[in-house]
């Protein structure tokens, strides 16, 4: 039989503090204690890498679409050619009516001419509406192409700028097939990293520190999980060493998370009020529909501002950063909802009484 000394280590119920042996001696293998730090650095580097990848992919898309669609005629040129063609057709039809009438009667000629002029008027109005859609930023310059590429991979799709060439439409399909999964990875990675950093920042606030100290004191006074033992003789201590326990995630209130979302949308509304002269309601509406990837398209940056390029670049940065913040807030809210549901489940299935002896695990040697 094995013989040896039995050491009892006590852990408070619900404690998430890292384990250390008695007498203040740290564990022999400190790699467990540095695991969290390594994970944090790795998470930051991976998030930075995916951010650069998304920005680079959007830049490549902007240059590609600008090269493919920049050679197409501008709306003003297209509108002029369409109007000339319709006018020529109408004149030809009027001359044909005049030739077909053997005897020129004023009433007959006037009636037929009015019909042709009315057709010309309706076609002219229809063409004018079609060609006027998104006219102010239809030019495929770099800012508008960058915004178009970003709205593709974020699935916002304002619809104010669309490719006219066959190659442009084919490249759009291929670009979105690769870009949308890349954007999902961006939201998942960066959102999780921002959530971790925000939890860490929130845990350093004085209010949360005092709250955690009171909670820890209450747990230590109320209940203790029995003992965990470690045999020191005949057993290698390194193989059975208890590593540092992982720290529990700091809880962030849902109301604070919602305030972050409201604050970011309000800041965007104020920003676009300065850039686009939109009202606060219009700016908030644009920010919400953009960050929610709804993108109705009736409000588009760069259409009313004096500096179109600056407005388009600012809106692109606002969308890219904002979607990461929204992903972070979803992460925080999801964790809170899971904790609340677990508490409800435990409360619902709570046993009548749990004896302290049933919670203790003791290994004794003889």
N, C-alpha and C positions, 0 to 999 in steps of 0.2 A: 504493500500500500504506500501511497505517497504521503509524505509528511512535510509539513511546512507551516510557515507563519501565515495567518489570515489577517488581511488588512481590510477594514471597512471604510468605504467612501460614500458619503451621503450627498444626494442630489435633491434640491428642493423641487417640488412638483411644478412642472411647467417651466423650469429653468432652462435658459438657452445660452448661459454663459459657457465659455470654453473650459474644458476640464483641465486641471493641473493637479499633480500629486500633492500629498501633504507636505508641510514644512516649507511651502513656497517654492519647491523644486520644479522647474519646467520639465516637460517631457523630453526624453532623450532624442527623439527624432523630431526636430523642429520644422521639418518640411510640411507637416500637417498644419502648423500654426501660420505658415506663410502662404497657405493655399489660397486663402481669400484674397490676399494682396495680388498674387499672380493672376488669379481669375479676373480681378478688376482691371489690371493693366492690359491683359489680353482682350477683354471686352472693349476697352477704349480704343485699342489699336484696330480691332476688327471693325468697329463702328466708323472710325476715321477712314479706313480703307474702302468700305462700302459707300461712304459719302462721296469720296473722290471718284469712285467707279460710276456712280449715278450721274454726277456732274459731267464727267468725261463722256459718258454715253449720250447725254443730252446735247453736249457741244458737237459731237460727231453727227447727231441727227440734224441739228440746226444747219451745219455746213452742207450736209447732203441735200436737204430740202431746199436750201437757198440756191444750190447749184442746179437742181432739177427744175424748180418752179420759178426761179428768178428771171428766166428768159421769156416767160409767157407775157403776153400783152397786158398792160395795165387796164383797169376798168374804164378809164376815160377814153383810151384808144378803142377798146372794144365797143363802148357805148357809141362813139362817133361812127364807127363802121356799121354797126347795127342800124343806126338811125338813117344813114345814107342809103343802105340797102332797102329799108322799108319805104323810104321816100321815092326811090326810083321805081319800085314795084307799083306803088300807088299811081304815079304819073303814067306808067305804061298801061295800067288798067283803064285809066281815064281816057287815054288816047284810043284804046281798043273800043271803048264804049262809043266814042265819037265816030269811029270808022264803021261800026256795026249798024248804026242808025242811018238808013238810006235817006230818010228825010229828018232833018234836025228839028225836033220839037223841044222847046225849052223845058216844058214840064217833065217829059220823060228823061231828058238828059240830066236835069237837076236832081231828080229822084235817084237815079243810078249813081250819080256822082256823090251824093250825100251818103249813100250806103258804103261806097269805097272809102270815103274820108272817115266815116265812123269806124270802119274796120282798122284803118291806119291809126286812128287815135287810140283804140283799145290795145292794139299790138304795141304801140309806142309806150303806153303806160305800163304794160306788163313787162316789157324788156327793161324799162327804166327801173322798176322795182327789183327785178332779178339782178341787174348789174350794180345796183346801189347797195346791196347787202355787204356790210363789212368793207366798204370802199376806202375808209380812212386808213385802215391798217392792212389792206390787202397786199400792199407791196411786200415782196418776200425779202425784206432786209434781215439782218442777223437777229435783232431783238424779237421780231415777230416769229421768225423761224424757231428761235430758242423756246419761246412760249408755246408754239405749236407742238414741238417735240415733248415738252414737259407735260402738256395736257394730254398727249397721247398715252404716255406711260403711267400717268396718274388716273386715267380714265375719266378726266373731267370733261374734255371735249366741248369747248365753247361753241364751235361751229362757225365762228366769224371768218376764219381762214381755212380754206380747204384746197387740196391739190387739184389742179385742172388737167394735168397730163396723166397718161396711162402709167408711165413709169413712177410718177409721184404717188399714185394710189397703190401700186404694187409694193413700193418701198414702205409705205405707211403700214400695210398689213404685216410685212416681215418685221418692221421696226417695233410694232406694238407686241408681236408675239414674243420677242426677246425682252422688251423693256418692261412689260407688266409684271412678269415674275421677278425681275430685278428690283422693281419698286416694292414688291411685297417683301422681299428679303431685306431691303433698306428699312422699311417700316418696322419689321420684326426685330432686327438687330439694333437699330438706333433707338427704337422705342423702349426696348428692354434695358439698354445701357442708361438712357436718360432716367428711367424709373429707378434703377439701382442708385444712381448718383443723387437723385432727388430724395430718396429714402435716407441716404447717408447724411445729406445736408439737413433734412428735417429732424433726424435723430440728435443732431448737435445743438438744436435749439434749447434754451434753458427750460422752457415749459416741459418739453418731452423728457429731459433728463430728470427733473424732479418727479415727474409722473412715473418713470421707470423705477426710480429709487423706492418710491412708496409701494409700487406693485411688488418689487422684489422683497421688501421687508415683510409685507403681508403674507407672501408665499412662504417665507422662511419660518414665520411664527405659526402659521396654520397647519401645514402638513409637510411631511418629509417622506420621500420614497426610501424604503428600508436601506439596504446596503448592496453594493457591488463589491465583490472580493477578487483579490489577485493573489495567486500562489506564487511565492517568490523562490521556494526551494524546488529543485528537480524540474522546473519549468523555466524556459528562457523568457525573461521579462520583456525583451524586445519584440518577441513574436506576439505577446499578449498585451502589449501596452495599449492603453485606451487613448485614442487620438483626441485632438481637440474637437469638440462637438461644434457643428455649424451654427452660426448665429442666426436667430430668427429674423425674418424680415420686419423692418420697422413699419408699423401701420400708419398710413396716411389717410386722414378723413376724406370721405367722398365730397363733402362740401368744399374743402380746400381745392380738390382736383377740379371741381366744376368752376370754381372762381378763377383758376388758371385759364381754362378754356374761354370763359367770358371775358377775362382781361385781355387775352390775345386777340380775340375778335374785335373788342372795343378799340384796342390799339391800332389794329388794321383799318377800322372804320375812320379813325382820326387821321391816319396816314393817307388814305385815299381821298379824304376830304381836302387835304392840301394838294395832292397831285392831280386829282381828276375833278375837283369841285363838286363831288358828290355829297349829298346830305348824309347825316349820321345813319339814318335808316337804310339808305341805299348802300353805303359802305359796309354796314353790318350784314346786310342781305348778300352782298357779293362775297364777303369773307366766309360766311356760313355755307353758301352753296359751293364755293370753291373747295374749302377744307372738307366738306362732306362729299366731294366728288360728284355733286349734282350737276353744276355747270349749265344753267339754263341758257346763258349766252346773251341775254338782253343787256347786261352790263359787262363791258369788256374793257380792260385797261388799255390806255393809249388812244382812245377815240375822242376824248374831250380835253385832254391836257395839251399844254403848249409843247412840252418836251415828251414826245411819244416814246422815244427810246428809253429814257430814264424810268418812265412809268411802267413799261413792260418788264424791264430788268428787276425793278423793285417788286412787282407783283410775282415774278418767277421765284425770287428769293423768299418772299412771304409764303408762297404755297409750299415750297420745298421744306422750309423750316417748320411751318405750321403743321404739316402732316406728320412730321416726326413728333411734335409736341402732342398732337392728338393721339398718336399711337402710345406715347408715354402715359397720358391720362387714362386711356383705355386699359392699359396694363395695371395701373394703380387701382382703378375702380374694380377691375376683374378680381384682383386679390382680395379687396375688401368684401366683395359680394360672396366669394368663396368662403371666407372666414365667417361671415354672418350666417351663411347657410349651414356650415358645420356646427356652429354654436346652437342653431335651432335644432339640428338633428340630434346633437348630444343632449340638449335639454329635453327633447321629446322621448328619447330612449334612455334617460338617466335612471340608473338602478337606485333602489331604495337606500342602500348603504353599502359602502365599500370598506371592508376591514383593512386596517393598516398592515396586518400580517400578510394579507394576500398580495400586497404590492411589493413586498420585500423579496429580494433574490439573494440567497446566501449560499455560498459554496464552502463547505467545511471539510477539512481533511481528518482522517483518522489514522 
